[in-house]
Amino acid sequence: MQEVSCAHCGTYFIPDPRQKNPRYCGKEACQRARKAAWQREKLRRDRDYRANQKQCQQDWCKANPGYWKKYRNAHPEQAERNRMLQQIRNRKRRLPAGGGQKCSLEGQAVKMDASMIAKMDALKSPGRSGRTSFFGQYWLVPVIAKMDALKVNIYEIMASCP
C-alpha cells in the first residue's frame, strides 16, 4: 500500500488497509488532533450533538460546584488570558457587520476583522521582489479563542527551476 502524509504531523505512514480514507497516523498527538477535528465538524453540523454536549457540560458543572473558581485561583495567568480574550470576543460581537472599530489587546489597538482569526493558509508569500524567511517553529494562536492552538514547523523548500 502507498504511504500517506499525516494531516497533523506531516510524517509519512503506511495506512491500515481496513481504513477507507486514512489521513492521520497512529501517534497519540495526531489521534487527538483527528478527534478534535471530528468534534469541531460534528458540533458545527449536528444540532442534536451540539445540544447533547451542552447538556452534558451543564450536568458536569452541577456535579462539580466550585471547580472553576478553584481552577481560576490556582491558575491566575490562564484566568487573566481568558478575561482578555473574552473582552475581545464581546467587543467583536457588538461590532456591526464589516465594522472597522478597534479594541485593545494588552494596550495595543487591534482591528477586529477576519485577518485576526488564525487560518490554515494565512501566511502570504513576500513575492518575487523580496525574499523573507519564515521557517522555524511557531504557535498559531488565534486572537479569538478556538478549541485548540496549533504548533507548526515551517521548513524552507528549495525549488529547482529549469
Order of alpha helices (4+ residues) and beta strands (2+ residues): beta-beta-alpha-alpha-alpha-alpha-beta-beta-beta-beta
